[in-house]
Amino acid sequence: PDLITNSYFPALAAEEFGLFRQEGLDAHVELRPALESVYALRDGEADFVAGGAHTTLLAFPGWRGLKLVAALSQGTPWLLVLRADLPARRGDVGVVKGLRIAASPGPDRAFLHLLHEVGIDPARDGVRIGPVPGTDAPGTSFGILAADALERGLIDGFWANALGSETAVRRGVGKIVVDVRRGDGPPGAGQYTFAALATTDALIAREPERVAAAVRAVVQAQRILKKD
């Protein structure tokens, strides 16, 4: 669902390094919106999805018909970034009351759960949550567009990946308020979900070695990235 992110990068690296090919797979990673990706998997238009583990539940309720076969990266991969001029302390989730927060479909589920755990009701507390206009266009990155929208004053903050967050911080328009990967927010928020490689039970039953080959390629990519 996003090519400009550290979370799903091992899947891209497996292709770039030629590791799928080494495993005998003619595989190509293509960019699609998160929900479109999982529906493509459900409908047989894709063999695998590299995305948020929890997003697959929207097309496979109760995990029926689906397996997560590899972790691409560990932990909840999104951060809360707010306007740099807001008087927000690090770790203070409550500061979002009355603000406009951008979050894409899928990641927004994790953000809503985080708010629920700290007692914030978006309707009651005036938190407006929605996508950034234009993020459904082909080839776009939510995090980068969110940083642009923050700079233009269209939103007050966003819930997005680390590279989108870094973009806003480097431009001086945003500051990280909640990084669940480093312990901010309610206990356990850093383990709500993770980036996963998913496929169908049908493909596993039909071509188990093909699925195993894809997993081996991803794991090898992770080893190469860890080394250098």
N, C-alpha and C positions, 0 to 999 in steps of 0.2 A: 503493500500500500504506500510505501514512501521510499524513494531511492536515496534521499538525503537524510540518513539516520544511521547511527551506530548499531541500532537494535537488530535490524534485519540484514545487516551488511554481510555476515558469513554466507548467506545464500548467494549474494552477488559475487562474493569473492570466489566461491566454488566454481562459478561459471567463468569468471575472468582468469582464474588460474588454470582452467582446463581440467578441473578435477572431475566434473561430471563426465566429460569425454573419456578421461582415463578409466572411469568405472563402466564404460560402455554405454553411457546414456547420451542421447541427443536431446539435451535439455536447454531451455532458454528461460530466463527470468524476465517477466514483463510486468510493467506497472499498471495496476488497476486500483480503484478505490476499494477500501477494506470490505465493505458489504458486497460489492460486485464480485470481489475475489472469492469469497466463501460461497456465494451463490453459483459461481462458475464451477467450483469444486463439486458442489451438490448436483449440478446439472450435467456433469461429465465433460465440461468444456476445459477443465484444467485437471492435471494429475496430482498436484500438490499446491498448498497455499503456504506462503511464508508471511506470517502476520501475528497479531495479538491472539494468544491462546483463547481468550474468552470470546473474541469476536466470532469464532467458528460456531458458537452455540446459537447464534441467530439463524443459522441455516441447518444446524444439526442439534435440535433440542435434546438435552439430557445426554449429549455425546453419542446419540444413537446413529450408527453408520460411519462414525469418524474415529480416528486415532491421532493423537499427537505423537509423532515418531522421533522427534529430536527437539531439543531446546536450541534456538539460535543465539539467545543471550539470556542472562538471568535477571529476574526481577521486573517490577513495574517500571517501564522505560520513560515515563513522562514527568515533567516538572511544571510547577506553577510559576509563571513569570508575570509580574505586574509592572505598571508604569513606574519609571525610575523616580518620579516626583511624588509618589504616594508614600505616606509615613507608615510603611509596613515593616514589621520586624520579621526576621527570619523564623520560619516555623509557625507564624500566626495565620492559620487558615481563616479565622473569622474576619479578616480584613476584606474578604471578597464580598461581604454584604453590600448590596446596592450597586455592584459593578457589572460591567459587560465582559464576560469571559468567553473566549473562543475555544472550542474543543470539537474535534472531528467525531463523526459517528463511530462508535467502537470505544475509543479512548474516553469519550464522554461518560460511558457507563462506570468506568473506574473512578472518574472525578466525582460523579454523583454519589457513589458509594462512600468516598472519602468525606464528602460534605455531610452525608447522613451520619457517619460515625462520630463527627464532632458536633452534632446537633444543629446543623444548618439546613433549613428547608428553603430551597431556591424560590418557591412561590411566596412564602411568608417573608423571607429576608431580601427579596428583590434582586436575586442573582440571576442575570440573564445569560444563558448558556446556549451557544449555537455555533455553526461552522463559519469560517471566513468565506465571503463571496469569492468565487473563482476557483476554489480548491477542488471542484469536481471536473475541472478541465484536464485533458490528457497531459501528462508530464509534469504536473505541479507537485510541489512539496508543501504540505500543510504548515510545517514549522517555519519555513522561509516566508510564506505568505502571511502567516500570523505575525511574524516580526515586522513585516512591512506595514500591516494594518495597525500595529501598535505604534509605530513611528508616525503614521498619518493621523493618529487620534481616533480611529474608527472603533477601537476596542480599548478596554482598560487592562486587559491581561489575557493570557492564554495558557492552556494546558497542552504541552507538546513535547516532542523529543529533545534530547540534549543539544543537538546541533541547531535546532531552531532557537532554543534558549540562548545558546552561545552567541548566535547572530544578534539577538536583541541586546545582550549584555555588551558586546563589543561595540555596537553602535551607540551605546550610552542611553538607549531609550527604555530599557527594561532592567529589572533586577530579579534574581531568583528568590522567591519567598518560601517555596516548599519543594524540596528535593527528597522524595520518599526513598530514593536509593541510599541516601546517607542518614536516614533516621528521622527526617522531618515528618510531621503529620501524625495521625493516630498509629498506635502499635500495629504492626503487620501490614501497613499500607505498601511497603516496599515489596510485598509478596502477593499482591492482589492477582497478578497475572504475569506473563512473560512472553517474549517473542518465540514462536514455535513454528516448526515445519509440520504441517498436518496433511493427512491423506485419508482416503475412504477405506472402510473395511473391505469393500468390494475389490479395490486395487490390491490390497494386501493379500486377499485370498487368491486373486487371479495371477498376480505377478510379485510374489514375495521377494524374490531376488532383486527385482527392479527397485523396490522400495528400500531394501537394505543397501543397495548401491548408492542411492541418493543420500541416505544417512551417512554412509562412509565418506562421501564427498564433502558433506558439510563439516563433519568432525575433522577431516584432514585440513580443511580451510581454517577452522578454528585453531588448530595446532600451529599452522603457518603464521596466522595473525598473532597468536600469543608469543611466538618466538621472535617475530619482527613486526 
